[in-house]
Amino acid sequence: MTADPVTVALRYRAFISYSHQDKSWADWLHRALEAYVVPRRLVGQTTAAGTIPRRLAPIFRDRDELASATDLDRKVNEALAQSANLIVICSPHAAASRWVDEEVLAFKRLGRGERIFCLIVAGEPNASAMPGRAAEECFVHALRHRLGADGALGEERIEPIAADARAGKDGKTNAKLKLIAGMLDVGFDVLKQRELQRRARRMTALAALALAVMALTTTLAITAVIARNAAEVAQQAAERRQKQAEGLVNFMLGDLNDKLAQVGRLDIMQAVDDRAMSYFESLPITDVTDVALEQRARALEKIGSVRLDQGHLPEAMVSYQAALKIARKLVDSKPADTPRQIAYAEIWSFIGMTHWRMGQLGAAQQDFESAQTVLRRAQMHAPDDREMLFHLAIVDNNIGHVLEARGQFEAATVQYRKMLALCERLVAAAPDNAEWLVALGNAHNNLGKLALQRGDLAAAVAQYAADDAIESRLAARDPRDNQQRENMLISRAILGRTLALAGAIGAGRRDLQQTVEIATGLLGVDAHNTGYLEEVALYGMQLSRLQRMSGDLSAAHALIERSLRIFHDLTRQDPSNSGWQRALAETQMEQAEQSRAAGQLDAARAQVQTALRILDPLFVRHPDDRATLLATVGARLLLAAVTIDAPAARHLRADALKALQAQKNGRDDPRLQSLQVEALLALGRQAEAQPIIRQLWQGGYRDAALVDLLQRQRIAYPVNVAFRQQLQAAIKAKRSP
C-alpha cells in the first residue's frame, strides 16, 4: 500500500446540506460523488483546491433536519469544520430551511466561502428579487449575501456558483460533473470527455457481464432439471451446488468486482460485497480447512478494500479486522509459512491505511509497525524472499508518510532511504518488474520532495533524475502508451526546472525542450485534450524563460506567443479554473520580462499590470497556496522594477516582502528566499539580505535571475565548486536507469 496523496487535515471531501424534503436528491448526489473515479491522469496533480485524489469519498450527509434543536449540534459543526467543500442542494424547500441557512453561514464563518457549490434541483435562482415570485426562490439567504468582517451577513448580494440539474438545463450528469470540477478545481470539459469514454467502456463491460451471467444461469437451470431425476442425482447435484456457491462467491469477489470496478459501479460492488460479507459471517471459523480460511481472509480483505475506496471507513475496518482474525489463526498454525506471514502483514497495512484516512496518525503508525514486526519475524525463515522484501519496502514507505505528516522529517527520511535500498535491491534482481520499478520511482520522489523542502538542490536533482530515468524506461517499453509518455514528460519537466534552479541552465533547457516536444506530439494524437494543451503551454512558457535568460529572445518570443494563445483559449473555456488563470498570469509576466529585456518598459508595465489583475484576487482567495504566492510576489517586484514612480515602487516592494516574511512553512524554499533577497536589496537593506544570500549559496541555488541581480549589485556570488561537483554527479546519474 502507498499512502493516499490527499492530505489528512480534513476528514470529509464535502458536506451536503439539504432540506429533508429533498432527501432523494441528497441520496443520489451522495452515491454519485462517492462512486466517482477521478481520471487517472489528474490524480496527484496540485490545484488551488489541493492534491487531486483518486476518490472523492468520504462525503458527509446529515440524515435528518434538527427539528427539536435550537442551534446546529456538535456533530454537524464538527463535520462542517472537517469538510473541504460545502454542497448545497437548492430548492424552495431548502430556501425556507433554517438549518440549511445555518450550515451555509457556519461554513462561511470558517473562511471557506469560495468552496461552496450549489446544485439547483427546483425553483428559480434569485426569484426573491422578482415581484410576486419570492416563493420560487431556491437560494437560502446566506448564499445570496456576502459575509462581513464581523461574521454577520451584509446587504451586498453575490451570485453563488451553481450547477443546474433541472430539466432543460445542465441535467443530472453534467451538473454532477460541474460540481466535481469545482471541487477539484479542474476544467469541466476534462471530466466531460472522460465521462463519454467511460460510458462506452461501461456498455461493453456490462454486455460481457450479461452474457456471463446468462451462461451461468443456463448452467444452473440445466443442473436443476437433472437434480429432479432421482435421489442419487439430487445428492450429486447438492454437492455440485455447494461447490457452485463457493465458486459464485469467488466470482462475485473476483471477476465480477473487477468488471464493476472498470465501469465505476461501486454501488453494485458494495451490494455484492455486503452479501458476501453476510455469507462469511454465517460460517464458523473452526472445523474448516486452511484453504477455506485463506479464501475467506482474502475475500474479507477485498471487501474491505472496496469499502475503503468508497470512503466507508468504519465498514472497511470491520472487514479488515475480520480478515486479520482469520489470518492470525493461520499464521499461528504455521509460523514458518512465508506467504501467510505476508498476507497477515498486508492486512495490518490495510488497517493502518484506514486509520490514516480517518486522520488517526498515531494508530496508523502502530498498525504499519505491526506489519513491519510480522515481516521481520518472517524474514528470519526466508531472508531473501523477494516478495517479503517488497512488502517491507512498502511498509517503510507508509511509515515514512505518517512521520512526514507528523512533522518528523528526519525520521521520515530514514524510512524513505530504507525503502530506496530495498527497492534498488529488488530491481537489481528483476530489472523488468514494473511494480518494483514504480515503487523505486516513488522512493526517489519521496526523497526528492524532502530535499527541496530543506533547500538541498543537489539531492533533489539526484532523486528526480533517477525518477526520470525510471519513467523513461517504462515509457520506452510501449511507445504507444500515451499515459506513460505523459508521466515521463511531467517527470522530465520537474527535473529540467530543478536543474535550472541549480545553475545548469543548459541541461534544464534541453530537458524542457524535450518536454515540449513530447507534449506537442501528444497534442497531435488528441488536439482537443485540455491536459495536453496545458502541458504544451505551461512547459513552453518555462522553456521560454530559460531561452530569454540564455539570450535567445527570438526563440523565447515565439514560445511565449503560443503559450499565451493557448492559455487565453483555456481560460475562456473555463474562467473558474484558477490553475489556468494563474498560469496565464505567469505567462503574461514572462512576456513582460521579455519586453523589459528589449527595453520596452511601457509594454512591460502594461503586461505585468494585466497579470496582477488576475493574481491579486487569486492571492486573496488562496493566500497559503505556494505557487500563487510566488507568482503574485514576483509580479509585484517586476512591476516595481518597471515603475517610474519611486514611492510607488517602494510600496510594492515593501508589500511583497511582508507577504514573504509572513509565511510560516517552507521558509527554506530557495525560490521564496531569492524573492526576499530581491526585495531587500531594492529597499537598500543589504545587511538583512546577506545571511539569506549565504544560505542560498550553500544550498547551490544559482537561478540565472538571482545571479544577474547580484552581479548588478556588485555582490560576490562565486560558483560553489563543491556543489557543482555534486550536481554533475546527479546529472550523470540521470543517464542510468
C-alpha positions in Angstrom: 0.0 0.0 0.0 1.1 3.5 -0.7 -0.3 6.5 1.2 -3.2 8.3 -0.4 -2.0 11.6 -1.8 -4.8 13.5 -0.2 -3.9 15.5 2.9 -5.4 14.1 6.1 -6.1 17.6 7.5 -9.8 17.5 6.6 -11.8 14.3 7.1 -14.5 14.9 4.5 -14.2 15.8 0.9 -17.6 17.6 1.1 -20.6 18.3 3.3 -24.0 18.0 1.6 -26.6 20.5 3.0 -30.2 19.9 2.1 -33.8 20.1 3.2 -35.3 16.9 4.4 -37.9 17.2 1.6 -35.1 16.9 -0.9 -33.7 13.7 0.6 -34.0 11.7 -2.7 -31.7 14.3 -4.4 -29.3 14.1 -1.4 -29.2 10.3 -1.6 -28.5 10.4 -5.4 -25.7 13.0 -5.0 -24.1 11.2 -2.1 -23.9 8.0 -4.1 -22.8 9.7 -7.3 -19.9 11.6 -5.6 -18.6 8.6 -3.6 -18.8 6.3 -6.6 -17.0 8.7 -8.9 -13.5 7.6 -10.1 -11.2 10.6 -10.8 -9.5 10.3 -14.2 -6.1 8.7 -13.7 -4.0 11.4 -15.3 -5.4 14.0 -12.9 -4.7 12.1 -9.7 -1.8 13.6 -7.8 -1.9 16.9 -9.6 -2.0 20.0 -7.4 -4.6 22.7 -7.9 -5.8 25.6 -5.8 -8.1 23.0 -4.2 -5.2 20.8 -3.1 -3.8 17.5 -4.4 -6.3 15.7 -6.6 -7.3 12.3 -5.0 -8.3 9.0 -6.6 -11.8 9.2 -4.9 -14.0 11.9 -3.6 -15.0 9.9 -0.6 -15.9 10.4 2.2 -18.8 12.7 1.8 -20.8 13.8 4.9 -24.5 13.9 4.6 -26.7 14.8 7.7 -29.6 12.3 7.8 -32.4 14.4 9.3 -33.2 18.0 10.0 -32.7 19.1 13.6 -36.4 19.8 14.3 -36.1 19.9 18.1 -32.7 21.8 18.3 -32.2 25.5 18.8 -28.8 25.5 17.1 -26.5 23.3 14.9 -25.5 20.4 17.0 -21.9 19.4 17.8 -21.8 16.6 15.2 -22.8 19.0 12.4 -20.4 21.7 13.4 -17.5 19.2 13.6 -18.4 17.8 10.2 -18.5 21.3 8.7 -15.1 22.1 10.2 -13.7 18.8 8.8 -15.2 19.3 5.3 -13.2 20.7 2.4 -16.3 21.8 0.4 -19.9 22.5 1.1 -22.5 21.4 -1.5 -26.0 22.9 -1.1 -29.0 21.3 -2.7 -31.0 24.3 -3.7 -34.8 24.3 -4.0 -37.7 26.3 -2.5 -37.7 23.8 0.4 -34.0 24.4 1.0 -34.5 28.2 0.7 -37.1 28.0 3.5 -34.9 25.7 5.7 -33.4 27.4 8.7 -30.8 24.6 9.1 -29.6 24.9 5.5 -29.1 28.6 6.0 -27.3 28.0 9.3 -25.0 25.4 7.7 -24.1 27.8 4.9 -23.4 30.6 7.4 -21.3 28.4 9.6 -19.2 27.2 6.7 -18.6 30.8 5.5 -17.5 31.8 9.0 -14.8 29.1 8.7 -13.3 31.2 5.9 -14.3 28.8 3.2 -16.9 30.8 1.3 -15.2 30.2 -2.0 -15.6 26.4 -1.5 -19.4 26.5 -1.5 -21.1 24.9 -4.5 -24.8 24.8 -5.3 -26.9 22.1 -7.1 -30.2 23.6 -8.3 -32.9 20.9 -8.3 -36.1 23.1 -8.3 -37.3 26.6 -8.1 -35.5 29.7 -9.5 -32.3 31.4 -8.5 -32.8 34.9 -7.0 -36.5 34.7 -7.5 -36.9 36.6 -4.2 -35.8 39.8 -6.2 -38.6 39.2 -8.7 -42.0 40.7 -7.9 -44.5 38.1 -7.0 -42.1 35.1 -7.3 -40.5 35.0 -3.9 -41.9 31.6 -3.2 -39.8 30.2 -6.1 -36.5 31.2 -4.6 -34.1 28.3 -4.3 -31.1 30.0 -2.7 -31.1 30.5 1.1 -30.3 33.9 2.4 -26.7 33.1 3.4 -25.9 32.1 -0.1 -27.2 35.4 -1.6 -25.2 37.8 0.7 -21.6 38.4 1.4 -20.2 37.8 4.9 -18.9 40.9 6.6 -15.7 41.2 8.7 -17.8 40.9 11.9 -19.1 37.4 10.8 -22.6 38.7 10.0 -24.2 38.7 6.6 -24.2 42.1 4.9 -26.5 43.7 2.3 -24.1 43.2 -0.6 -25.6 40.5 -2.9 -23.4 37.8 -4.5 -24.0 35.2 -7.2 -23.4 31.6 -5.9 -21.5 29.1 -8.1 -24.2 26.7 -9.2 -24.8 23.6 -11.3 -28.3 23.2 -12.6 -29.8 19.7 -12.6 -33.3 20.8 -13.7 -34.8 19.6 -17.0 -33.7 21.6 -19.9 -30.6 22.9 -18.0 -27.4 21.0 -17.3 -29.2 17.8 -16.4 -28.1 15.4 -13.7 -24.9 14.1 -15.3 -23.5 17.4 -16.4 -24.5 19.0 -13.1 -22.7 16.3 -11.2 -19.5 16.8 -13.3 -19.7 20.6 -12.8 -19.7 20.1 -9.1 -16.8 17.7 -9.2 -14.9 20.0 -11.5 -15.4 22.8 -9.0 -14.4 20.6 -6.0 -11.1 19.6 -7.8 -10.5 23.0 -9.4 -10.2 21.5 -12.9 -11.9 22.2 -16.2 -15.4 20.8 -16.8 -14.5 19.6 -20.3 -11.7 17.4 -18.9 -14.3 15.4 -16.9 -17.0 15.5 -19.6 -14.6 14.0 -22.2 -13.6 11.3 -19.7 -17.3 10.5 -18.9 -18.1 9.9 -22.5 -15.2 7.5 -22.8 -16.3 5.7 -19.6 -19.8 5.3 -20.9 -18.6 3.5 -23.9 -16.5 1.2 -21.8 -19.4 0.6 -19.4 -21.7 -0.6 -22.2 -19.0 -3.0 -23.4 -18.2 -4.4 -20.0 -21.9 -4.7 -18.9 -22.7 -6.5 -22.2 -19.9 -9.0 -21.4 -21.1 -9.4 -17.9 -24.7 -10.0 -19.0 -23.5 -12.8 -21.3 -21.5 -14.4 -18.5 -24.4 -14.2 -16.1 -26.8 -15.6 -18.7 -24.5 -18.5 -19.3 -24.2 -19.2 -15.6 -28.0 -19.1 -15.2 -28.4 -21.5 -18.0 -26.0 -23.9 -16.4 -27.7 -23.8 -13.1 -31.1 -24.3 -14.7 -29.9 -27.4 -16.5 -28.4 -28.7 -13.2 -31.8 -28.2 -11.5 -33.5 -30.3 -14.2 -31.1 -33.1 -13.7 -31.5 -32.9 -9.9 -35.1 -33.7 -10.2 -34.5 -37.0 -12.0 -33.5 -39.2 -9.0 -32.5 -39.1 -5.4 -28.9 -40.1 -6.2 -28.7 -37.5 -8.9 -30.1 -35.0 -6.4 -27.4 -35.8 -3.9 -24.7 -35.2 -6.5 -26.4 -32.0 -7.5 -26.4 -30.8 -3.9 -22.7 -31.3 -3.8 -22.3 -29.5 -7.1 -24.5 -26.7 -5.8 -22.3 -26.3 -2.8 -19.3 -26.0 -5.0 -21.1 -23.7 -7.2 -22.0 -21.5 -4.2 -18.3 -21.3 -3.4 -17.5 -20.6 -7.0 -20.1 -17.9 -7.2 -18.7 -16.2 -4.1 -15.3 -16.3 -5.7 -16.8 -14.9 -9.0 -18.6 -12.2 -7.1 -15.5 -11.1 -5.3 -13.2 -11.6 -8.2 -14.2 -11.3 -11.8 -17.5 -9.5 -11.2 -15.9 -7.0 -8.8 -13.2 -6.3 -11.3 -15.7 -5.7 -14.1 -17.8 -3.5 -12.0 -14.7 -1.5 -10.9 -13.8 -1.0 -14.6 -17.1 0.7 -15.2 -17.1 2.6 -11.9 -20.1 0.8 -10.4 -19.1 0.9 -6.7 -22.7 0.9 -5.7 -23.3 -2.6 -7.2 -19.9 -3.7 -5.8 -21.0 -2.7 -2.4 -24.2 -4.7 -2.6 -22.3 -7.8 -3.9 -19.7 -7.5 -1.2 -22.3 -6.9 1.6 -24.0 -10.2 0.5 -20.6 -12.0 0.5 -19.8 -10.5 4.0 -23.1 -11.8 5.4 -22.3 -15.2 3.9 -18.9 -15.4 5.5 -20.2 -14.1 8.9 -22.6 -17.0 8.9 -19.8 -19.6 8.6 -17.8 -20.9 11.6 -14.1 -20.2 11.9 -13.5 -23.6 13.3 -13.9 -27.0 11.7 -12.9 -25.7 8.2 -9.8 -26.4 6.2 -6.9 -23.9 6.0 -7.6 -23.5 2.3 -11.1 -22.3 3.0 -9.9 -20.0 5.7 -7.3 -18.4 3.4 -10.0 -17.9 0.8 -12.3 -16.3 3.4 -9.5 -14.0 4.6 -8.7 -12.9 1.0 -12.4 -12.2 0.3 -12.8 -10.2 3.5 -9.7 -8.2 2.6 -11.1 -7.5 -0.8 -14.4 -6.4 0.7 -12.5 -4.0 3.0 -10.6 -2.5 0.0 -13.8 -1.8 -1.9 -15.3 -0.1 1.2 -12.0 1.8 1.7 -12.2 3.1 -1.9 -15.7 4.2 -1.3 -14.7 6.1 1.8 -16.8 3.9 4.1 -14.1 3.7 6.7 -15.8 2.1 9.7 -17.2 -0.7 7.4 -13.8 -1.2 5.8 -12.3 -1.5 9.3 -14.8 -4.2 10.2 -13.9 -6.2 7.1 -10.2 -5.9 7.7 -10.4 -6.8 11.3 -12.4 -9.9 10.5 -9.7 -10.8 7.9 -7.0 -10.1 10.5 -8.6 -12.5 13.0 -8.6 -15.4 10.4 -5.0 -14.5 9.2 -3.7 -14.6 12.7 -5.1 -18.1 13.2 -3.5 -19.2 10.0 -0.1 -17.7 11.0 -0.2 -19.2 14.5 -0.7 -22.7 13.0 2.3 -22.4 10.6 4.7 -19.7 11.8 7.3 -20.6 9.1 4.8 -20.2 6.2 6.1 -17.1 4.4 3.0 -16.4 2.2 0.8 -16.5 5.2 3.0 -14.0 7.1 3.0 -11.7 4.1 -0.8 -11.9 3.9 -1.1 -11.2 7.6 1.2 -8.2 7.4 -0.6 -6.8 4.4 -3.9 -6.8 6.3 -2.2 -4.9 9.1 -1.1 -2.3 6.4 -4.7 -2.0 5.2 -5.9 -1.3 8.7 -3.1 1.3 9.0 -4.3 2.9 5.8 -7.8 3.0 7.1 -6.6 4.8 10.3 -4.6 7.1 8.1 -7.7 8.1 6.1 -9.5 8.6 9.4 -6.8 11.1 10.4 -5.6 8.9 13.3 -1.9 9.1 12.6 -0.8 7.5 15.8 -2.9 4.5 15.3 -1.8 4.2 11.6 1.8 4.3 12.7 1.2 1.5 15.2 -0.5 -0.6 12.5 2.3 -0.1 10.0 4.8 -1.0 12.7 2.8 -4.2 13.5 3.1 -5.1 9.8 6.8 -4.4 9.9 7.2 -6.6 13.0 5.4 -9.5 11.3 7.5 -9.2 8.2 10.8 -9.0 10.1 9.9 -12.1 12.1 9.0 -14.0 8.9 12.2 -12.8 7.3 14.2 -15.0 9.7 12.7 -18.0 7.9 13.1 -16.6 4.4 15.8 -13.8 4.4 16.0 -13.5 0.6 12.3 -13.8 -0.3 11.8 -11.0 -2.8 8.0 -10.7 -2.1 8.9 -10.3 1.5 11.4 -7.6 0.8 8.9 -5.7 -1.5 6.3 -5.6 1.3 9.0 -4.4 3.8 9.8 -1.6 1.3 6.1 -0.6 1.1 5.8 -0.6 4.9 8.8 1.7 5.1 7.0 4.0 2.6 3.9 4.0 4.7 5.7 4.7 8.0 7.6 7.5 6.3 4.4 9.2 5.1 3.0 9.1 8.6 6.2 10.6 10.1 6.3 13.2 7.4 2.6 14.2 8.1 3.5 14.5 11.8 6.4 16.8 11.0 9.1 14.3 11.8 11.1 14.9 8.6 14.4 13.4 9.7 12.7 10.2 10.8 10.7 10.1 7.6 13.9 10.5 5.6 15.3 7.4 7.3 12.3 5.4 6.3 12.4 6.6 2.7 16.1 5.7 2.5 15.4 2.2 3.7 12.6 1.9 1.2 15.0 3.1 -1.6 17.7 0.5 -0.6 15.2 -2.4 -0.6 13.7 -1.3 -4.0 17.2 -0.9 -5.5 18.0 -4.5 -4.4 14.8 -5.8 -5.9 15.1 -4.0 -9.2 18.7 -5.2 -9.5 17.4 -8.8 -9.2 14.5 -8.2 -11.6 15.0 -5.1 -13.8 11.8 -5.6 -15.7 9.4 -5.9 -12.8 7.1 -2.9 -13.4 5.6 -3.0 -9.9 9.1 -2.8 -8.3 10.2 -0.1 -10.7 7.2 2.0 -9.7 8.0 1.6 -6.1 11.6 2.6 -6.7 10.4 5.8 -8.5 8.2 6.6 -5.6 11.1 6.2 -3.2 13.2 8.7 -5.3 10.2 11.1 -5.5 9.8 11.0 -1.7 13.4 11.8 -1.0 13.5 14.5 -3.7 10.5 16.2 -2.2 12.1 16.3 1.3 15.3 17.6 -0.2 13.5 20.5 -1.9 11.8 21.3 1.4 15.1 21.8 3.1 16.8 23.6 0.2 19.2 20.7 -0.8 19.1 21.1 -4.6 21.9 18.6 -5.3 20.0 15.9 -3.5 16.7 16.9 -5.2 18.3 16.8 -8.6 19.8 13.3 -7.9 16.4 11.9 -6.8 14.4 13.5 -9.6 17.0 12.4 -12.2 16.6 8.8 -11.0 12.9 9.0 -11.1 13.1 10.5 -14.7 15.2 7.5 -15.8 12.7 5.1 -14.5 9.8 6.9 -16.2 11.7 7.0 -19.4 12.5 3.2 -19.2 8.8 2.4 -18.6 7.7 4.6 -21.5 10.3 3.0 -23.8 8.6 -0.4 -23.3 5.5 0.7 -25.1 5.8 3.9 -27.2 2.0 3.8 -27.8 1.3 4.1 -24.1 0.3 7.8 -24.1 -0.4 7.8 -20.3 3.2 6.7 -19.6 4.6 9.3 -22.1 2.7 12.0 -20.2 4.1 10.7 -16.9 7.5 10.9 -18.4 7.2 14.4 -19.7 6.0 15.6 -16.3 9.0 14.0 -14.6 11.3 15.4 -17.2 9.9 18.9 -16.7 10.3 18.8 -13.0 13.9 17.7 -13.4 14.6 20.4 -16.0 13.2 23.2 -13.8 15.3 21.9 -10.8 18.4 21.7 -12.9 17.9 25.3 -14.0 17.5 26.5 -10.4 20.8 24.8 -9.6 22.6 26.7 -12.3 22.6 24.0 -15.0 20.6 26.2 -17.4 21.7 24.3 -20.5 20.7 20.9 -19.2 17.4 22.4 -17.9 16.7 23.9 -21.3 17.3 20.6 -23.1 15.0 18.8 -20.7 12.2 21.3 -21.1 12.7 21.3 -24.9 12.2 17.5 -24.9 9.1 18.0 -22.6 7.6 20.5 -25.0 8.2 18.2 -28.0 6.6 15.2 -26.2 3.6 17.3 -25.2 3.2 18.6 -28.8 3.3 15.0 -30.1 0.6 14.0 -27.7 -1.4 17.0 -28.8 -1.2 15.6 -32.3 -2.9 12.5 -31.1 -5.8 14.4 -29.5 -5.9 18.1 -30.4 -8.8 18.8 -28.0 -7.2 17.3 -24.9 -7.0 20.2 -22.5 -4.4 18.4 -20.4 -2.1 18.2 -23.4 -2.8 21.8 -24.3 -2.0 22.9 -20.8 1.3 21.0 -20.8 2.4 22.5 -24.2 1.6 26.0 -22.9 3.0 25.6 -19.4 6.3 23.9 -20.3 6.6 26.2 -23.3 6.4 29.2 -21.0 9.0 27.7 -18.7 11.3 26.9 -21.6 10.7 30.5 -22.9 12.1 31.9 -19.6 15.3 29.8 -20.0 15.7 30.9 -23.6 15.4 34.5 -22.6 18.0 34.1 -19.8 20.3 32.4 -22.3 20.0 35.4 -24.6 17.8 33.9 -27.3 14.9 36.5 -27.3 13.6 35.4 -30.7 13.0 31.8 -29.6 11.6 33.0 -26.3 9.1 35.3 -28.0 7.8 32.5 -30.3 7.2 30.2 -27.4 5.5 32.8 -25.2 3.2 33.8 -28.0 2.0 30.2 -28.4 1.6 29.8 -24.6 -0.5 33.0 -24.4 -2.8 31.9 -27.2 -3.4 28.5 -25.5 -4.0 29.9 -22.0 -6.3 32.6 -23.3 -8.4 29.9 -25.0 -8.4 27.7 -22.0 -9.4 30.4 -19.6 -12.2 31.5 -21.9 -13.5 27.9 -21.9 -13.5 27.7 -18.1 -13.0 31.0 -16.3 -13.4 29.3 -12.9 -10.2 27.2 -13.3 -7.8 29.1 -11.0 -4.9 27.0 -12.1 -5.2 28.1 -15.7 -5.8 31.7 -14.6 -2.6 31.6 -12.6 -0.7 30.0 -15.5 -2.0 32.7 -17.8 -0.8 35.4 -15.4 2.7 33.8 -15.2 2.9 33.7 -19.0 2.0 37.4 -19.1 4.8 38.0 -16.6 7.3 36.2 -18.8 6.0 38.3 -21.7 6.6 41.4 -19.6 10.2 40.2 -18.7 10.9 39.9 -22.5 9.5 43.4 -23.1 11.7 44.7 -20.3 14.8 42.9 -21.8 14.0 44.5 -25.1 13.9 48.0 -23.5 10.1 48.3 -24.0 9.2 49.4 -20.4 5.8 50.8 -21.2 4.7 47.5 -22.7 6.3 45.6 -19.8 4.4 47.7 -17.3 1.1 47.2 -19.0 1.7 43.4 -19.3 2.6 42.9 -15.7 -0.4 45.0 -14.6 -2.6 42.7 -16.6 -1.1 39.7 -14.8 -1.6 41.3 -11.4 -5.3 41.9 -12.2 -5.6 38.1 -12.3 -3.2 37.3 -9.5 -4.3 39.7 -6.8 -7.9 38.2 -6.4 -6.4 34.7 -6.6 -4.0 35.5 -3.7 -6.8 37.0 -1.6 -8.7 33.7 -2.1 -5.7 31.4 -1.7 -3.1 33.2 0.4 -1.4 29.9 1.5 -1.0 28.4 -2.0 2.8 28.5 -2.6 2.5 28.8 -6.4 0.1 31.7 -6.2 2.3 33.4 -3.5 5.4 33.2 -5.6 3.7 34.4 -8.8 2.0 37.3 -7.0 5.1 38.5 -5.2 7.2 38.1 -8.4 4.7 40.2 -10.3 4.8 43.0 -7.7 8.6 43.1 -7.7 8.6 43.1 -11.5 6.1 46.0 -11.6 8.2 47.8 -9.1 11.2 47.3 -11.4 9.5 48.9 -14.4 7.6 51.7 -12.4 8.9 55.2 -12.8 7.3 56.5 -9.6 9.8 55.7 -6.8 7.4 55.9 -3.8 5.0 53.5 -5.6 7.8 51.1 -6.4 9.0 51.2 -2.8 5.5 50.5 -1.6 5.2 47.5 -4.0 8.5 46.0 -2.7 7.5 46.5 1.0 4.2 44.7 0.4 6.0 41.9 -1.4 8.5 41.5 1.4 5.7 41.5 4.0 3.9 38.7 2.2 7.1 36.6 2.0 8.0 37.1 5.7 4.5 36.2 6.8 5.0 32.6 5.6 5.2 30.1 8.5 6.0 27.0 6.5 8.6 26.2 3.9 10.8 29.2 4.8 13.9 27.3 3.4 12.3 27.2 -0.1 15.1 28.8 -2.2 12.6 30.4 -4.6 11.0 32.2 -1.7 14.4 33.2 -0.3 15.5 34.5 -3.7 12.5 36.9 -3.9 13.3 38.1 -0.4 16.8 38.9 -1.5 15.5 40.9 -4.5 13.1 42.9 -2.3 15.6 43.6 0.5 18.3 44.7 -2.0 15.9 47.0 -3.8 14.9 48.5 -0.5 18.6 49.2 0.4 18.6 46.6 3.2 21.7 44.7 2.1 22.7 43.6 5.6 19.4 41.7 6.1 19.9 40.1 2.7 23.4 38.8 3.3 22.5 35.8 5.5 19.9 34.7 3.0 22.3 35.0 0.2 24.8 32.9 2.1 22.2 30.2 2.7 21.3 30.2 -1.0 24.9 29.8 -2.0 25.5 27.0 0.4 22.4 25.2 -0.9 23.6 25.5 -4.5 20.8 27.8 -5.7 22.0 29.5 -8.9 19.0 30.6 -10.8 20.0 33.0 -13.6 17.8 35.8 -12.4 19.4 35.8 -8.9 22.9 35.6 -10.3 22.2 38.5 -12.7 20.7 40.6 -9.8 23.7 40.0 -7.6 26.1 40.9 -10.4 24.3 44.2 -10.9 24.5 44.9 -7.2 28.3 44.0 -7.2 27.7 41.3 -4.6 30.1 38.4 -4.8 28.4 35.1 -5.6 31.1 32.7 -6.9 30.4 29.2 -8.2 30.1 26.8 -5.3 32.6 24.2 -6.5 31.7 21.5 -4.1 28.0 21.8 -5.0 28.8 21.9 -8.7 30.6 18.5 -8.3 27.5 17.1 -6.6 25.3 18.5 -9.4 27.5 17.0 -12.1 27.3 13.6 -10.4 23.5 13.9 -10.2 23.2 14.8 -14.0 25.4 11.8 -14.7 23.2 9.6 -12.6 20.2 10.8 -14.7 21.6 8.8 -17.7 21.5 5.5 -15.8 18.1 3.7 -15.4 
